[in-house]
């Protein structure tokens, strides 16, 4: 269970998936867009050497569980695949 006010940080998300992810959880999460970030594997030292190819750009989104809400991890998992 994520309690009201808890921070949530999700990373390893493709930038093209961010809007749909945020829409799925908007009922429960206040997103902090000032904490959004992107990083390209090619810009990460040793990444290409580790993977052998450019794995593209990944993003990070950060939010807080709304004060009048709490969220069950199982419910979050179900939203991720629906």
Backbone as XML, in Angstrom:
<?xml version="1.0"?>
<chain id="A" units="angstrom">
  <residue number="1" name="UNK">
    <atom name="N" x="0.848" y="-1.178" z="0.000"/>
    <atom name="CA" x="0.000" y="0.000" z="0.000"/>
    <atom name="C" x="0.892" y="1.238" z="0.000"/>
  </residue>
  <residue number="2" name="UNK">
    <atom name="N" x="0.620" y="2.132" z="-0.900"/>
    <atom name="CA" x="1.280" y="3.433" z="-0.887"/>
    <atom name="C" x="0.352" y="4.396" z="-0.154"/>
  </residue>
  <residue number="3" name="UNK">
    <atom name="N" x="0.833" y="4.972" z="0.910"/>
    <atom name="CA" x="0.023" y="5.875" z="1.718"/>
    <atom name="C" x="-0.084" y="7.242" z="1.067"/>
  </residue>
  <residue number="4" name="UNK">
    <atom name="N" x="-1.110" y="7.968" z="1.455"/>
    <atom name="CA" x="-1.280" y="9.341" z="0.989"/>
    <atom name="C" x="-0.020" y="10.131" z="1.286"/>
  </residue>
  <residue number="5" name="UNK">
    <atom name="N" x="0.461" y="10.880" z="0.302"/>
    <atom name="CA" x="1.658" y="11.684" z="0.459"/>
    <atom name="C" x="2.948" y="10.964" z="0.112"/>
  </residue>
  <residue number="6" name="UNK">
    <atom name="N" x="2.887" y="9.646" z="-0.114"/>
    <atom name="CA" x="4.100" y="8.899" z="-0.457"/>
    <atom name="C" x="4.614" y="9.316" z="-1.826"/>
  </residue>
  <residue number="7" name="UNK">
    <atom name="N" x="5.936" y="9.334" z="-1.969"/>
    <atom name="CA" x="6.561" y="9.642" z="-3.252"/>
    <atom name="C" x="6.609" y="8.384" z="-4.103"/>
  </residue>
  <residue number="8" name="UNK">
    <atom name="N" x="6.468" y="8.565" z="-5.390"/>
    <atom name="CA" x="6.558" y="7.470" z="-6.350"/>
    <atom name="C" x="7.491" y="7.915" z="-7.470"/>
  </residue>
  <residue number="9" name="UNK">
    <atom name="N" x="8.534" y="7.133" z="-7.730"/>
    <atom name="CA" x="9.467" y="7.427" z="-8.810"/>
    <atom name="C" x="9.489" y="6.219" z="-9.740"/>
  </residue>
  <residue number="10" name="UNK">
    <atom name="N" x="9.165" y="6.451" z="-10.997"/>
    <atom name="CA" x="9.161" y="5.387" z="-12.000"/>
    <atom name="C" x="10.188" y="5.737" z="-13.061"/>
  </residue>
  <residue number="11" name="UNK">
    <atom name="N" x="11.046" y="4.807" z="-13.380"/>
    <atom name="CA" x="12.062" y="5.063" z="-14.396"/>
    <atom name="C" x="12.099" y="3.900" z="-15.374"/>
  </residue>
  <residue number="12" name="UNK">
    <atom name="N" x="12.879" y="4.092" z="-16.441"/>
    <atom name="CA" x="12.953" y="3.060" z="-17.461"/>
    <atom name="C" x="11.729" y="3.048" z="-18.349"/>
  </residue>
  <residue number="13" name="UNK">
    <atom name="N" x="11.116" y="4.194" z="-18.514"/>
    <atom name="CA" x="9.905" y="4.348" z="-19.327"/>
    <atom name="C" x="10.293" y="5.072" z="-20.604"/>
  </residue>
  <residue number="14" name="UNK">
    <atom name="N" x="9.805" y="4.614" z="-21.711"/>
    <atom name="CA" x="10.063" y="5.309" z="-22.968"/>
    <atom name="C" x="9.288" y="6.630" z="-22.970"/>
  </residue>
  <residue number="15" name="UNK">
    <atom name="N" x="9.893" y="7.701" z="-23.450"/>
    <atom name="CA" x="9.206" y="8.991" z="-23.467"/>
    <atom name="C" x="7.827" y="8.931" z="-24.154"/>
  </residue>
  <residue number="16" name="UNK">
    <atom name="N" x="7.686" y="8.111" z="-25.161"/>
    <atom name="CA" x="6.401" y="8.007" z="-25.865"/>
    <atom name="C" x="5.313" y="7.353" z="-25.010"/>
  </residue>
  <residue number="17" name="UNK">
    <atom name="N" x="5.691" y="6.728" z="-23.896"/>
    <atom name="CA" x="4.733" y="6.050" z="-23.023"/>
    <atom name="C" x="4.336" y="6.876" z="-21.797"/>
  </residue>
  <residue number="18" name="UNK">
    <atom name="N" x="5.012" y="7.997" z="-21.584"/>
    <atom name="CA" x="4.803" y="8.778" z="-20.367"/>
    <atom name="C" x="3.367" y="9.290" z="-20.249"/>
  </residue>
  <residue number="19" name="UNK">
    <atom name="N" x="2.822" y="9.855" z="-21.308"/>
    <atom name="CA" x="1.464" y="10.418" z="-21.221"/>
    <atom name="C" x="0.430" y="9.357" z="-20.865"/>
  </residue>
  <residue number="20" name="UNK">
    <atom name="N" x="0.521" y="8.171" z="-21.466"/>
    <atom name="CA" x="-0.460" y="7.128" z="-21.162"/>
    <atom name="C" x="-0.262" y="6.582" z="-19.749"/>
  </residue>
  <residue number="21" name="UNK">
    <atom name="N" x="0.973" y="6.496" z="-19.295"/>
    <atom name="CA" x="1.234" y="6.056" z="-17.928"/>
    <atom name="C" x="0.626" y="7.037" z="-16.935"/>
  </residue>
  <residue number="22" name="UNK">
    <atom name="N" x="0.889" y="8.326" z="-17.156"/>
    <atom name="CA" x="0.352" y="9.344" z="-16.257"/>
    <atom name="C" x="-1.171" y="9.355" z="-16.281"/>
  </residue>
  <residue number="23" name="UNK">
    <atom name="N" x="-1.774" y="9.179" z="-17.433"/>
    <atom name="CA" x="-3.237" y="9.151" z="-17.530"/>
    <atom name="C" x="-3.813" y="7.974" z="-16.738"/>
  </residue>
  <residue number="24" name="UNK">
    <atom name="N" x="-3.138" y="6.830" z="-16.774"/>
    <atom name="CA" x="-3.625" y="5.650" z="-16.058"/>
    <atom name="C" x="-3.640" y="5.859" z="-14.547"/>
  </residue>
  <residue number="25" name="UNK">
    <atom name="N" x="-2.683" y="6.626" z="-14.030"/>
    <atom name="CA" x="-2.547" y="6.805" z="-12.586"/>
    <atom name="C" x="-2.983" y="8.179" z="-12.081"/>
  </residue>
  <residue number="26" name="UNK">
    <atom name="N" x="-3.479" y="9.044" z="-12.963"/>
    <atom name="CA" x="-3.857" y="10.413" z="-12.572"/>
    <atom name="C" x="-4.841" y="10.473" z="-11.408"/>
  </residue>
  <residue number="27" name="UNK">
    <atom name="N" x="-5.704" y="9.492" z="-11.298"/>
    <atom name="CA" x="-6.690" y="9.477" z="-10.216"/>
    <atom name="C" x="-6.010" y="9.410" z="-8.846"/>
  </residue>
  <residue number="28" name="UNK">
    <atom name="N" x="-4.823" y="8.836" z="-8.803"/>
    <atom name="CA" x="-4.142" y="8.577" z="-7.539"/>
    <atom name="C" x="-2.886" y="9.411" z="-7.302"/>
  </residue>
  <residue number="29" name="UNK">
    <atom name="N" x="-2.281" y="9.904" z="-8.383"/>
    <atom name="CA" x="-0.966" y="10.524" z="-8.283"/>
    <atom name="C" x="-0.994" y="11.973" z="-8.757"/>
  </residue>
  <residue number="30" name="UNK">
    <atom name="N" x="-0.368" y="12.857" z="-7.987"/>
    <atom name="CA" x="-0.089" y="14.225" z="-8.431"/>
    <atom name="C" x="1.321" y="14.206" z="-8.999"/>
  </residue>
  <residue number="31" name="UNK">
    <atom name="N" x="1.450" y="14.393" z="-10.293"/>
    <atom name="CA" x="2.747" y="14.313" z="-10.961"/>
    <atom name="C" x="3.556" y="15.589" z="-10.751"/>
  </residue>
  <residue number="32" name="UNK">
    <atom name="N" x="4.843" y="15.448" z="-10.571"/>
    <atom name="CA" x="5.760" y="16.573" z="-10.392"/>
    <atom name="C" x="6.613" y="16.681" z="-11.657"/>
  </residue>
  <residue number="33" name="UNK">
    <atom name="N" x="6.077" y="17.389" z="-12.643"/>
    <atom name="CA" x="6.738" y="17.483" z="-13.941"/>
    <atom name="C" x="8.103" y="18.153" z="-13.863"/>
  </residue>
  <residue number="34" name="UNK">
    <atom name="N" x="8.342" y="18.937" z="-12.815"/>
    <atom name="CA" x="9.659" y="19.561" z="-12.660"/>
    <atom name="C" x="10.748" y="18.523" z="-12.348"/>
  </residue>
  <residue number="35" name="UNK">
    <atom name="N" x="10.354" y="17.315" z="-11.996"/>
    <atom name="CA" x="11.311" y="16.248" z="-11.707"/>
    <atom name="C" x="11.447" y="15.254" z="-12.864"/>
  </residue>
  <residue number="36" name="UNK">
    <atom name="N" x="10.727" y="15.518" z="-13.948"/>
    <atom name="CA" x="10.814" y="14.642" z="-15.122"/>
    <atom name="C" x="12.220" y="14.706" z="-15.704"/>
  </residue>
  <residue number="37" name="UNK">
    <atom name="N" x="12.705" y="13.586" z="-16.165"/>
    <atom name="CA" x="14.025" y="13.570" z="-16.779"/>
    <atom name="C" x="14.107" y="12.525" z="-17.876"/>
  </residue>
  <residue number="38" name="UNK">
    <atom name="N" x="15.015" y="12.753" z="-18.800"/>
    <atom name="CA" x="15.295" y="11.798" z="-19.871"/>
    <atom name="C" x="16.794" y="11.592" z="-19.952"/>
  </residue>
  <residue number="39" name="UNK">
    <atom name="N" x="17.173" y="10.393" z="-20.338"/>
    <atom name="CA" x="18.582" y="10.082" z="-20.514"/>
    <atom name="C" x="18.713" y="9.081" z="-21.655"/>
  </residue>
  <residue number="40" name="UNK">
    <atom name="N" x="19.604" y="9.385" z="-22.567"/>
    <atom name="CA" x="19.887" y="8.478" z="-23.674"/>
    <atom name="C" x="21.020" y="7.554" z="-23.275"/>
  </residue>
  <residue number="41" name="UNK">
    <atom name="N" x="20.881" y="6.303" z="-23.609"/>
    <atom name="CA" x="21.927" y="5.333" z="-23.287"/>
    <atom name="C" x="23.269" y="5.768" z="-23.862"/>
  </residue>
  <residue number="42" name="UNK">
    <atom name="N" x="23.238" y="6.339" z="-25.043"/>
    <atom name="CA" x="24.478" y="6.756" z="-25.694"/>
    <atom name="C" x="25.214" y="7.831" z="-24.891"/>
  </residue>
  <residue number="43" name="UNK">
    <atom name="N" x="24.477" y="8.555" z="-24.035"/>
    <atom name="CA" x="25.077" y="9.599" z="-23.199"/>
    <atom name="C" x="25.549" y="9.072" z="-21.845"/>
  </residue>
  <residue number="44" name="UNK">
    <atom name="N" x="25.405" y="7.777" z="-21.610"/>
    <atom name="CA" x="25.778" y="7.173" z="-20.339"/>
    <atom name="C" x="27.073" y="6.392" z="-20.515"/>
  </residue>
  <residue number="45" name="UNK">
    <atom name="N" x="28.095" y="6.798" z="-19.809"/>
    <atom name="CA" x="29.407" y="6.173" z="-19.947"/>
    <atom name="C" x="29.335" y="4.657" z="-19.753"/>
  </residue>
  <residue number="46" name="UNK">
    <atom name="N" x="29.870" y="3.934" z="-20.715"/>
    <atom name="CA" x="29.933" y="2.479" z="-20.639"/>
    <atom name="C" x="28.675" y="1.760" z="-21.083"/>
  </residue>
  <residue number="47" name="UNK">
    <atom name="N" x="27.587" y="2.489" z="-21.329"/>
    <atom name="CA" x="26.323" y="1.849" z="-21.684"/>
    <atom name="C" x="26.413" y="1.066" z="-22.991"/>
  </residue>
  <residue number="48" name="UNK">
    <atom name="N" x="26.959" y="1.682" z="-24.019"/>
    <atom name="CA" x="27.053" y="1.009" z="-25.308"/>
    <atom name="C" x="27.963" y="-0.211" z="-25.178"/>
  </residue>
  <residue number="49" name="UNK">
    <atom name="N" x="29.034" y="-0.073" z="-24.397"/>
    <atom name="CA" x="29.932" y="-1.204" z="-24.176"/>
    <atom name="C" x="29.210" y="-2.343" z="-23.459"/>
  </residue>
  <residue number="50" name="UNK">
    <atom name="N" x="28.339" y="-1.999" z="-22.518"/>
    <atom name="CA" x="27.619" y="-3.028" z="-21.756"/>
    <atom name="C" x="26.588" y="-3.759" z="-22.607"/>
  </residue>
  <residue number="51" name="UNK">
    <atom name="N" x="25.829" y="-3.000" z="-23.394"/>
    <atom name="CA" x="24.747" y="-3.588" z="-24.173"/>
    <atom name="C" x="25.170" y="-3.970" z="-25.588"/>
  </residue>
  <residue number="52" name="UNK">
    <atom name="N" x="26.184" y="-3.326" z="-26.097"/>
    <atom name="CA" x="26.632" y="-3.604" z="-27.451"/>
    <atom name="C" x="25.875" y="-2.830" z="-28.512"/>
  </residue>
  <residue number="53" name="UNK">
    <atom name="N" x="24.897" y="-2.042" z="-28.111"/>
    <atom name="CA" x="24.118" y="-1.220" z="-29.042"/>
    <atom name="C" x="23.438" y="-0.103" z="-28.256"/>
  </residue>
  <residue number="54" name="UNK">
    <atom name="N" x="22.953" y="0.894" z="-28.963"/>
    <atom name="CA" x="22.251" y="2.015" z="-28.335"/>
    <atom name="C" x="20.833" y="1.573" z="-27.996"/>
  </residue>
  <residue number="55" name="UNK">
    <atom name="N" x="20.486" y="1.561" z="-26.726"/>
    <atom name="CA" x="19.152" y="1.132" z="-26.308"/>
    <atom name="C" x="18.151" y="2.285" z="-26.244"/>
  </residue>
  <residue number="56" name="UNK">
    <atom name="N" x="18.540" y="3.457" z="-26.709"/>
    <atom name="CA" x="17.596" y="4.561" z="-26.829"/>
    <atom name="C" x="17.474" y="5.448" z="-25.612"/>
  </residue>
  <residue number="57" name="UNK">
    <atom name="N" x="16.393" y="6.232" z="-25.615"/>
    <atom name="CA" x="16.130" y="7.226" z="-24.570"/>
    <atom name="C" x="15.112" y="6.658" z="-23.576"/>
  </residue>
  <residue number="58" name="UNK">
    <atom name="N" x="15.395" y="6.891" z="-22.308"/>
    <atom name="CA" x="14.510" y="6.463" z="-21.225"/>
    <atom name="C" x="14.120" y="7.688" z="-20.407"/>
  </residue>
  <residue number="59" name="UNK">
    <atom name="N" x="13.000" y="7.599" z="-19.726"/>
    <atom name="CA" x="12.561" y="8.737" z="-18.918"/>
    <atom name="C" x="12.280" y="8.324" z="-17.479"/>
  </residue>
  <residue number="60" name="UNK">
    <atom name="N" x="12.183" y="9.358" z="-16.639"/>
    <atom name="CA" x="11.839" y="9.206" z="-15.229"/>
    <atom name="C" x="10.663" y="10.119" z="-14.942"/>
  </residue>
  <residue number="61" name="UNK">
    <atom name="N" x="9.657" y="9.593" z="-14.251"/>
    <atom name="CA" x="8.533" y="10.421" z="-13.803"/>
    <atom name="C" x="8.426" y="10.292" z="-12.281"/>
  </residue>
  <residue number="62" name="UNK">
    <atom name="N" x="8.038" y="11.382" z="-11.648"/>
    <atom name="CA" x="7.953" y="11.425" z="-10.191"/>
    <atom name="C" x="6.612" y="12.034" z="-9.804"/>
  </residue>
  <residue number="63" name="UNK">
    <atom name="N" x="5.995" y="11.482" z="-8.778"/>
    <atom name="CA" x="4.737" y="12.017" z="-8.284"/>
    <atom name="C" x="4.537" y="11.652" z="-6.827"/>
  </residue>
  <residue number="64" name="UNK">
    <atom name="N" x="3.450" y="12.165" z="-6.291"/>
    <atom name="CA" x="3.065" y="11.849" z="-4.906"/>
    <atom name="C" x="1.639" y="11.340" z="-4.905"/>
  </residue>
  <residue number="65" name="UNK">
    <atom name="N" x="1.397" y="10.382" z="-4.033"/>
    <atom name="CA" x="0.040" y="9.879" z="-3.871"/>
    <atom name="C" x="-0.813" y="11.020" z="-3.323"/>
  </residue>
  <residue number="66" name="UNK">
    <atom name="N" x="-1.964" y="11.238" z="-3.953"/>
    <atom name="CA" x="-2.844" y="12.341" z="-3.540"/>
    <atom name="C" x="-3.248" y="12.185" z="-2.081"/>
  </residue>
  <residue number="67" name="UNK">
    <atom name="N" x="-3.407" y="13.315" z="-1.414"/>
    <atom name="CA" x="-3.691" y="13.339" z="0.023"/>
    <atom name="C" x="-4.971" y="12.588" z="0.395"/>
  </residue>
  <residue number="68" name="UNK">
    <atom name="N" x="-5.945" y="12.575" z="-0.485"/>
    <atom name="CA" x="-7.202" y="11.897" z="-0.187"/>
    <atom name="C" x="-7.232" y="10.485" z="-0.767"/>
  </residue>
  <residue number="69" name="UNK">
    <atom name="N" x="-6.070" y="9.935" z="-0.985"/>
    <atom name="CA" x="-6.001" y="8.641" z="-1.645"/>
    <atom name="C" x="-4.902" y="7.783" z="-1.044"/>
  </residue>
  <residue number="70" name="UNK">
    <atom name="N" x="-5.030" y="6.509" z="-1.233"/>
    <atom name="CA" x="-3.930" y="5.571" z="-1.000"/>
    <atom name="C" x="-4.066" y="4.531" z="-2.102"/>
  </residue>
  <residue number="71" name="UNK">
    <atom name="N" x="-2.991" y="3.890" z="-2.424"/>
    <atom name="CA" x="-3.042" y="3.012" z="-3.571"/>
    <atom name="C" x="-2.408" y="1.674" z="-3.255"/>
  </residue>
  <residue number="72" name="UNK">
    <atom name="N" x="-3.130" y="0.636" z="-3.558"/>
    <atom name="CA" x="-2.680" y="-0.726" z="-3.376"/>
    <atom name="C" x="-1.748" y="-1.108" z="-4.528"/>
  </residue>
  <residue number="73" name="UNK">
    <atom name="N" x="-0.629" y="-1.735" z="-4.210"/>
    <atom name="CA" x="0.349" y="-2.127" z="-5.219"/>
    <atom name="C" x="-0.286" y="-3.052" z="-6.256"/>
  </residue>
  <residue number="74" name="UNK">
    <atom name="N" x="-1.154" y="-3.947" z="-5.833"/>
    <atom name="CA" x="-1.821" y="-4.850" z="-6.781"/>
    <atom name="C" x="-2.663" y="-4.057" z="-7.781"/>
  </residue>
  <residue number="75" name="UNK">
    <atom name="N" x="-3.371" y="-3.037" z="-7.311"/>
    <atom name="CA" x="-4.170" y="-2.180" z="-8.198"/>
    <atom name="C" x="-3.257" y="-1.456" z="-9.191"/>
  </residue>
  <residue number="76" name="UNK">
    <atom name="N" x="-2.101" y="-0.983" z="-8.702"/>
    <atom name="CA" x="-1.161" y="-0.302" z="-9.592"/>
    <atom name="C" x="-0.687" y="-1.260" z="-10.682"/>
  </residue>
  <residue number="77" name="UNK">
    <atom name="N" x="-0.419" y="-2.480" z="-10.306"/>
    <atom name="CA" x="0.038" y="-3.475" z="-11.281"/>
    <atom name="C" x="-1.035" y="-3.741" z="-12.326"/>
  </residue>
  <residue number="78" name="UNK">
    <atom name="N" x="-2.267" y="-3.843" z="-11.905"/>
    <atom name="CA" x="-3.365" y="-4.071" z="-12.856"/>
    <atom name="C" x="-3.525" y="-2.906" z="-13.821"/>
  </residue>
  <residue number="79" name="UNK">
    <atom name="N" x="-3.356" y="-1.667" z="-13.335"/>
    <atom name="CA" x="-3.441" y="-0.494" z="-14.211"/>
    <atom name="C" x="-2.330" y="-0.510" z="-15.251"/>
  </residue>
  <residue number="80" name="UNK">
    <atom name="N" x="-1.195" y="-1.072" z="-14.913"/>
    <atom name="CA" x="-0.052" y="-1.095" z="-15.819"/>
    <atom name="C" x="-0.303" y="-1.960" z="-17.046"/>
  </residue>
  <residue number="81" name="UNK">
    <atom name="N" x="-1.185" y="-2.939" z="-16.924"/>
    <atom name="CA" x="-1.431" y="-3.846" z="-18.051"/>
    <atom name="C" x="-2.802" y="-3.666" z="-18.668"/>
  </residue>
  <residue number="82" name="UNK">
    <atom name="N" x="-3.567" y="-2.726" z="-18.174"/>
    <atom name="CA" x="-4.910" y="-2.537" z="-18.733"/>
    <atom name="C" x="-4.921" y="-1.440" z="-19.789"/>
  </residue>
</chain>
